[in-house]
């Protein structure tokens, strides 16, 4: 009996074990709960590098296991596990949003991948294996860099769970809003279960195994299913979910994508990635005959800050089912926030109307538009609810500056003034200038200065300023020109943004000096080209002070040089033909000096140069572009056309004839010749030659107009890909070493000069169509660091105001078709750093030798001082002083002290007390600015005697 009872007990225990096993397995399936989520970050302290992180997840609300049994990694070795303060919000459809926030301070600038991992995903996700036993993992990247400035990750405003119908196109948008105004881009990634570990056997949403007939898997059933994410708008489109799921009437898919944020960083000259957020979302697909609801939205708009935006949206449904319209995005995340009504979450019989309202303010101005993601959901009696998305954009623009006036001042200058700008959050005011009036018609979305107006940006000043003095950087404005100005307010990066352009203010500079009216290329040749220069007398001069008749000097220089040559002296004529020029490859500038009857100097004209034409050969076409450095305007609404001349047209193919014109006020200074003027395509085997005639004006009734000036003749061949030969014999003109170059440069000099020269390559096999040279510099000497620093038509270059002379140079030749030669051999020069410390100083307060500093005469002209001993090319110094026992009594770091590399130790110890007279020892860690990194860091040890 006892054995039987024991046997029965064993069976019962075993049965109970089996029951508990299957119960726990079933409970585990019910408890596997995580469907979707992401991590966002907000920087809360600039100084201490403190961030607040928010994890937002979505789970099955019916799960018996609480959310939060995961681990959050901050990316710097620190983490938090389980102890989260969870906020729960029901979002319907047996789904719950869960959130927690953590604050963490980083110790240093760097890039950090923050992540959250928790077991388990919900069961039966069909595009990965064994999802019930697969961890949910998401991550975000934050980049802390002082050059990038403050940054927060984008905020995702649209929940990451949506429903879709078999065979019907599906759209989702995360509603990403970047609070800093950075640019966002989107791309797919693979869902993960841990860092660097993707889920098992992941299949993309449109994998062929999910379709009975893959070739007709899209909504129209005329092609395979598509899956895309728009890199700009973020619209995720699945066209369309599988026709046969073999999973009953419901299937769950997961998909992940990365939202990257980008910011233009002036110091690097590039768009830099500031970080990313990964969203892992779920799409629940069901069989249904229901059709997607539809939205009718307004066109994208631009509004002036302070405007109240009120727009109406209409929602309909093909099945007549009730619909709900919801809105997400940036306007709902900033203060004052936008609203929409109704927004109670209820469904309305179609057609349903929703009103969007937003009282915009100056704080909303930014360069990128605000996106409003509009979501419509239907509510059928049977089957799943379906959604549709549309994106609507609002750009908030700063109001135009007001009250601008311009008044001519003495010294060929102009005084501007205007009202205080009404948006105090603006950063700077752009000052724009042109010669001659120009009407601008601004559309709602034309912000800043429109293109092709002829206006030039001459300065940016603080937004707090309300006046500006323009004397053309000390050169004086051009006599006779009617100068016009406009303003544009600029808002601070990273959000940026511009105002509308202000009204125009104009005034004329009196004609009390000669005025150049023409710099006209008469013939093009490498050796005997000619340019005709014309000018007017000083019409408005006070003849009682400067009696006529007047005489003139004409001076010329090559563009890029300030070394003017007197080419015509004391002439009474106001026209001169300058001959013997290389008008083929070189550019020239001219100005005129005027003298009265008593040979008293009056004044000089502004500088003017000819129109310069450049060609860019393309396939069966040639692109023309031209420019001119002149004191008048060549963008004139009364004379808008520039004229294009070309050969290879008539029977006499050498004759250049008028083929077309360009309205430069609409199209700018460019023209594409693809043979459209006579419907004859350009031949890749034929060379074509062109010149352009520009029309200009000073907008002054005393001066002639239009001013007609021709460019040089430029020739090119379509599809010309043959580069010229490389230049020869690149060298420094000051051929000595660094020490000899700087021997006479005084201490304290922070700017240096370098001059390079080279020879053109005139070998027989080289083409003679070189028009300019590119100059490249690598400041490190590394191949990958070469950058283009100049383009010049001459075979030399002078570089001034350099803070360093280290670097390697090389030169290439560029032909008239834009082809570039191979580079010359590089030539290099390194800095010659110096840092010498004395052996004695006398801190007795007599004003002589009172501090310990590197040898340096500081421009005092100390007798016997050798300039070769000046401290040069020193980036930083760490200096320590020890007594005879080895005890540190003084230290100094140039990064932390206003004395910089000069130390200026006054003989006091770390406690601020005077040290005793005697001998002390020092150690100086010095970092030099040199090419070779191994030579940059040096340690100097020595002694110094303190005498009192």
MODAWO-V726827 format. One record per backbone hydrogen bond with DSSP energy under -1.0 kcal/mol. NH is the residue of the N-H (numbers start at 1). CO is the residue of the C=O. If there is no record, write none. Layout:
BEGIN
{{NH	CO} {NH	CO}}
END
This chain:
BEGIN
{{5	1} {6	2} {7	3} {8	4} {9	5} {10	6} {11	7} {12	8} {13	9} {14	10} {15	11} {16	12} {17	13} {18	14} {19	15} {20	16} {21	17} {22	18} {23	19} {24	20} {25	21} {26	22} {27	23} {28	24} {29	25} {30	26} {31	27} {32	28} {34	120} {35	58} {36	58} {37	280} {38	56} {40	54} {42	52} {44	50} {45	50} {50	45} {51	104} {52	42} {53	102} {54	40} {55	100} {56	38} {57	98} {58	36} {59	96} {60	33} {61	94} {63	60} {71	117} {72	80} {73	115} {74	78} {80	72} {82	70} {83	81} {84	82} {86	84} {87	99} {89	97} {91	95} {95	92} {96	59} {97	89} {98	57} {99	87} {100	55} {102	53} {104	51} {106	49} {112	142} {114	140} {115	73} {116	138} {117	71} {118	136} {121	134} {122	34} {126	252} {128	125} {129	200} {133	130} {134	131} {136	118} {137	192} {138	116} {140	114} {141	276} {142	112} {143	274} {144	110} {148	145} {149	145} {153	41} {155	177} {157	175} {158	174} {162	282} {164	284} {166	286} {167	241} {168	165} {170	238} {172	236} {177	155} {181	178} {183	262} {185	260} {187	258} {189	256} {193	197} {194	197} {197	194} {199	191} {203	127} {207	204} {210	207} {211	208} {216	213} {217	214} {218	223} {221	218} {226	239} {228	237} {230	235} {234	230} {236	172} {237	228} {238	170} {239	226} {251	285} {253	283} {255	281} {257	279} {258	187} {259	277} {260	185} {261	275} {262	183} {263	272} {265	270} {268	265} {269	265} {272	263} {274	261} {276	141} {277	259} {278	139} {279	257} {280	37} {281	255} {282	160} {283	253} {284	162} {285	251} {286	164} {287	249} {294	316} {296	314} {301	393} {303	395} {305	397} {307	304} {309	358} {311	356} {313	354} {314	296} {315	352} {316	294} {320	317} {323	348} {324	377} {326	375} {328	373} {332	329} {333	330} {338	331} {339	357} {341	355} {348	323} {352	315} {354	313} {355	341} {356	311} {357	339} {358	309} {360	307} {360	358} {364	361} {365	362} {366	396} {367	495} {370	394} {372	392} {373	328} {374	390} {375	326} {376	388} {377	324} {378	386} {379	322} {388	376} {390	374} {392	372} {394	370} {395	301} {397	303} {398	498} {405	417} {407	415} {409	413} {413	409} {414	470} {415	407} {416	468} {417	405} {418	466} {419	402} {426	423} {427	490} {428	490} {429	461} {430	488} {431	459} {432	486} {433	456} {434	484} {436	482} {446	443} {447	445} {448	499} {456	433} {458	431} {459	431} {461	429} {463	427} {465	462} {468	416} {470	414} {475	472} {476	471} {477	412} {480	509} {481	478} {482	698} {483	507} {484	434} {485	505} {486	432} {488	430} {490	428} {491	497} {496	492} {499	489} {500	398} {502	487} {505	485} {507	483} {509	481} {512	510} {517	534} {518	534} {520	532} {521	710} {522	530} {523	530} {529	581} {530	523} {531	578} {532	520} {533	576} {534	518} {535	574} {536	515} {539	537} {540	511} {541	538} {543	541} {545	542} {546	542} {551	595} {552	571} {553	593} {554	568} {555	591} {556	565} {557	589} {559	587} {561	558} {564	562} {565	556} {567	554} {568	554} {571	552} {576	533} {578	531} {581	529} {583	525} {583	581} {584	525} {586	582} {589	557} {590	608} {591	555} {593	553} {594	603} {595	551} {596	600} {597	547} {599	596} {602	594} {605	592} {608	590} {609	629} {612	627} {614	625} {616	623} {618	621} {621	618} {622	673} {623	616} {624	671} {625	614} {626	669} {627	612} {633	697} {642	662} {643	693} {644	660} {645	691} {646	657} {647	689} {648	653} {653	651} {655	652} {657	646} {659	644} {660	644} {662	642} {664	640} {664	662} {666	663} {667	663} {668	664} {670	668} {671	624} {673	622} {679	675} {680	675} {686	683} {688	716} {690	714} {691	645} {693	643} {694	709} {696	707} {697	633} {703	700} {707	696} {709	694} {711	692} {714	690} {716	688} {720	717} {728	759} {731	757} {733	755} {735	733} {741	737} {742	738} {745	742} {749	746} {752	802} {754	799} {756	797} {757	731} {758	795} {759	728} {766	763} {771	814} {772	814} {773	792} {774	812} {775	790} {776	810} {777	787} {778	808} {785	782} {786	783} {787	777} {789	775} {790	775} {792	773} {797	756} {799	754} {802	752} {807	829} {808	778} {809	827} {810	776} {812	774} {814	772} {815	819} {816	769} {818	815} {821	813} {824	811} {827	809} {829	807} {834	872} {841	945} {842	849} {844	842} {852	905} {855	836} {860	857} {865	862} {869	866} {870	867} {872	834} {875	927} {876	927} {878	925} {879	892} {880	923} {881	890} {882	921} {883	887} {886	883} {889	881} {890	881} {892	879} {894	877} {896	893} {900	897} {902	899} {904	902} {905	852} {909	913} {910	889} {912	909} {915	907} {918	946} {920	944} {921	882} {922	942} {923	880} {924	940} {925	878} {926	938} {927	876} {928	936} {929	873} {930	928} {935	932} {936	933} {938	926} {940	924} {942	922} {944	920} {945	839} {946	918} {947	841}}
END
